[in-house]
Amino acid sequence: MNLNEIRTLFPYIKNDIIYFNHAATGPFSTLLVNAINKVLKEKSERNIDDFNSFKDVAVETKSILASMLNTVPERLAFTDNTTNGLNFLAQSIQWKKGDRILLNDIEFPANVYPFLNLKRIGVEVDFVKSDNGKVTADMIIDAIKPGTKLISVSYVQFLSGYRIDLEKIGKHCKDNDIIFSVDAIQALGAVKLDVEKSNIDFLSCGTQKWLLGFQGLAFIYLNEKLQRKIIPANIGWLSVNNAWNLLDYQIDLKTTADVFQGGTINVLGVYALNASLKLFNDFNFNEVEKRVLENSKYFLTKLASIGINGLLLNSNESELAGIVTFKIKDPDLVVKKLEQNKIICSQRVGMIRFSPHFYNIFDEIDRVVDVLQKN
């Protein structure tokens, strides 16, 4: 499937809308809409109890995700959102008073509160101070203290769009027996991520942004080494091996990530994610990342040409990932002007944030820059 064919799958484009807000919520493609409509029709007319059909789709969806992350499906589990995925981790580790967690001061709150909540049991939380919208791998490593047991970072920072060097942090964590956790919601679907190469122990990611899926569905990854060390704080009837022996109440926990998938999950969300992942697969994940980075670099250059300096202007390509953010006078007025021109973006912390995806084109970026120049 080529780029022009993919653009026809997003009906909003025909309405002359420029949607550069994938870091907030992704739009639905017609592939997703058709897949969901088919499920709704089946469940309303014929195949009402479609559990077996759903199981096949869930297995296929995990298989695609596993390939995307360079892992195996048994290391993945569905959950409802990024925060609760991180809560699974935070509440399942056997903490001791005085253990330390290392975060940074520009994390999205989803990657903060699950860990701050542990202060009530004596866990210490340290924050790395950012520098102009960036927290680098070296800054993280330099801030490690005796007793640091876990480091959690966003692969891509939600405001500046800075992409951190996961491999450098992961290697240091592996060498020093520190748990390495990653919030990947602003990265997956835009840039590639290899959990093995980056020595990631745990990952949590919602599907509603760059992955173009539903709100209310996320997934986690954890490696076998970490799973052997933790005790799941919350289990359900599907967390055990004898789940379908319904009256045999034996806690024989699964040794796969499915132990965290204790009950009913967002069925429609899985069907939606399946449709979107197939779209990425058809275009090729390498090409997706290539186009996202091309759009990011072009956007930053065009903004600079009219005197607007993005936060990541002059950054290396390895530090970019799709988000383009800048400071501007009267951001409320600017957003209103953009909306009047059918251009959708976000205002975050007094700044304007654009987030074009791989199927967006340079002509759309040119139109946005033209409106900003006239503002």
N, C-alpha and C positions, 0 to 999 in steps of 0.2 A: 504494500500500500504506500503510495507516494504522498508528499505533503499536501498537494492540492486535493487529493481524495480524502485525506484526513480532515482537512478544513471543512469539507462538506458535511462532516459528521457533527458539527457544532452549529445548531440552528441560529444561535444568537448572532453569529457573524452576518447572516443575511439581513438582520435588523440593524446593520450599520453600528453595532456596538463594538467597542474595543475593550476587551476584558483583560486587564493586567493586574488581577487580584488573586492569583492562584495560591499565594502564601496565606490567604485568608480562607477561601472556599473555592474549590474547583467546580466548573460547570459540568453538567451531564451531557455526554455524547448521545447520539441517537442509538448507538450500539447498546449503551447502558439502559436507556429508556425502553428499547425493544425487548431486552432480556428481562427486565422487571415486569413489563406488561405481559409477557408470555407466562411468567410465574403466577402473576395475579389471575390471569385468565384460567390457567390450569387449576389453581386452588379454589377458584369460585365455581368452576364448571365440572371438572372431572377428577383430577388427582389431588384431592383435598388433603389427605395425609401423605405428604410427599417427602417424608423423612429419608427414604432410601435414595431418591433422586438428589436431594440436597447433599447427602453424604458424598456422592460422587463429585459434585461441584466443589465442595469444601476441600476434598483431597486434591483435586486438580488445581485449585487456587493456591493451596499451600505449596504444591509442587512448583508452580511458576514463581512464587515468592522465594522459595528456597534457591532456585536457580539464579534468581536476581541477586541474592545475598551471598551466594557461594556457600550454602549449607545444605542440610537435608530437611525434609518436611517434619521429621520427628522433633526437631529443635524449635518448632514454631507453634504458637497457640493464639487463637483469636480472643480478643477482649473487647471492651466497649469504648475505651478512649486511651490516649497516651498516658494521662495522669494515673489511671487505675492500673495500667501496666507497670508503671514505676512504683506504685503502691505495693503491688505483688512482691517486687524486689525488696523494697524498704522493710516490709513487715515480715519477710521470710528469712532474712539473715539473722543469725544468732549473734546479736550485739552484746558487747561488754561495756560497762561504764567507762568512759574515756576514749572509746573508739572515735575516730574522726572521719568526716566526710568532706570532700573538697568540691565546691561548686564555684561559680563566678557571679559577678554582680550585674550581668546583663542576660541572664537566663530567662526564658519564658517561665512564668510561675509554675506551670505543670511539672517542670524539672527542679522545682525548689521545695514546694510545700510537702510532698511526700517524705522528704528527708529532714526538713525542719521539724516535722512532727515527732521525730525521734529524739529531739532534745529533752522531751519529757521523761525519757528513760536513761538520760545521762550521756547520750551521744553528742559529740561536739561537731559543729558545722562551720567550716572555714570558707570564706569567699575571696576569690582572686579579683583584684581591682582591674577593671578594663582600661584600655588606652585607646581613645578615639573610636569606640565601637568594636574594638578587637580584643579578644583574649587568645593569645597564641598557645601552641603546644608547649613551647619553652616556658611561658609564664605559668602554665599549669604545673609543669614538672618542678619548676623552681619553688613553687608554693607548698609542695608536699612536706608534711611534718612527720616526726615519729608518731606512730599511731594512726596515720591515714589508712583507712581500711577500704574506702571506696571513692572513686572519682566519677562524677557524672557530668557530661557535657552534651550540648546540642551540636550535631555535626554541622548544621548551618544555623547561625544566629538569626533569630526571627526579625530583628530590626535592621541591622546593617547588611545582613546577608553573608557575613564572613564565614567561610568554610575552613574549619580547623583541621590540622594534620592529625588524623586519627591514628595513623600508623606509628607516629613518633610517641604519642601518649600510650598507645596499646603495648608497644614493646617495653616501655619503661614499667608499665603496670605488671606485665607478665614477669619481667625480671625481678620485680620487688613484691610479688604476691599481693597486689592491690586489685580489687574488683573494678573493672572498667565498664561503665554503663553509658549508653548513648541514646539520646532523644533524637530520632531521625525524621520527625514529621516534616521539617522544612527542607529535607534533602531527597528522600526517596520519591522517585517519579521525575526528578529533575537531574540528579547526578547519581553515579554508581556508588555502591558501597559493598565492600568485601569483608565480611565479619571475621573470616579466618586470617586474611592478610593483616587486618587491623587489630587482631587479638582482642576482639570485643567479647566480653562475658555476657552482657545483657543489652538488649535493645528494645525500645518501645516506639511504636509509630501508628498514628491515626491515618485513616485512608481518605479523608475528605479534602485534602489540599492538592498537592502536586500529583497524587495518585488518582485524582478525579473520581473518587468514590463517595460513599455515603458518610454523613455524620453518624456517630454512634457505632462505628466499627473501627477497631484497631487490631494490632497484633504485636506479640512479643517474640523475641528470640532469646534463648539462653543456651549456653554450651553445657556439655555433660559435666565438666569439672565443677562448674558453679552449682548445678542442680544437685550434685552429690553432697554439697556443703550446706545447703539450705533446707529448711523445713517449711513447706507451704503453710502460710498462716490461715488461708481460707481454702477449704475443699468442698466439693459438691459430689453429687452422686455419680457424675461422669469422671471424677478424679481417680476412681479406683478401677482395678483390673476386672473385678467381678461385677461391674455396673449392672449388667442385665440379669444377674441373679438377684432380683429385686428385694428379696427378704433376707438375704444373707449379708448382714451388716458388718462386714469385715473391712477394716481400713488397710487395704493392700494397695498402696499408692502406685500409680503409673510412674515409670521412670523416664517418660518422654515429657516434653513441654505440655502435653495435653492434660497433665495433672492440674494445670491452672485454668483449664477450660471446663469448669465444674458443672455447668448446666446449660440451659438454652442460650444460644448466641443470636446475634442479629442476622437472621437468615437472608433477608433481602439485601443487607449490606454485603454479604459474601457473594451473592449473585452479581451485585453491582461491581464489586472489586474484580471479580472474575472477568467481566466484560471489559473493564478498563485495562486490566493487565494484558489481555489478549491484544488490545489496541497497541500498547507499548511494545509487545512482543513482535507484532506484525511490522512495526516501523523499525525496530531494533533498538535496544537499550543504549548501545553505543552512539547511535545517531541521535537519540533523544538528548543525551548529555551534550553532544557536540553542538546541536542547535540551541540548546538553552544557554550555553556559554557564548556562542556567537551573538545571540540576542543581548546578553548582558554586556558584552564588550562594546557592541555597536551603540547600545543605549547610553552607556557612560560617556562614550566619545561624543555622541550627538548632544548630550546635555552640556558637556564641557564647552562645546562650540558656541553655545548661547550664554555662557557664563555661569552655569549651574554645575557645581562640583559634587558628584555623588560621593558618599562616604567611602566607597571602595575604588575611587578613581586612582589609577596607577598601581592597583594591586596586581599580583600575579594571577594568571588564569586558574591556578590550583586553589586560589582563595575565593573564587567566585562560584556562584551556584544558582543564579536566577533572580535574586532579589536586588533591586536597585533603589536606594534610598538617599534622600538629600534633605537638607534644611532649606527653608524658604520663608520669606516674610508672609504673614497672613495665610497660613496653611488651610484654614477653614474656607477662606475665599477662593483659594486655588482649587481645592477639591470641588467646591460648588461649580466653578467655571468648567472644570473637567467633566463633571456629571452632565452639565448642560450640553456638552459636546459628545455625550454618550461614551465617555471614557471612564472606566471604573478602576479605582485604585483604593488604597487605604491611607488613612492618617494614623500614625502611631507615635506617641510621645512627642507630639508637636512637629513631626516630620512627615514627608510624603514618601510612601513606599509603593513602588511598582513591582510587579512580579509576572512578567510574560513567560509563557510556556514554550515548548518546542514547536508547536504548530502556529504560533504567532509569527508575524513576518516584519521585515524592516519597514515596509510601507506604513504599517500601523505605528511603529515607533516614530517615524517621521511625522505622522499626523499629531501624535501626542506632543512632540517637541515643538511643533508649529503652534499649537494652542498655548503651551507654556510661554513661548516667546512673545506671543501677543498679549499675555495676561498683564 
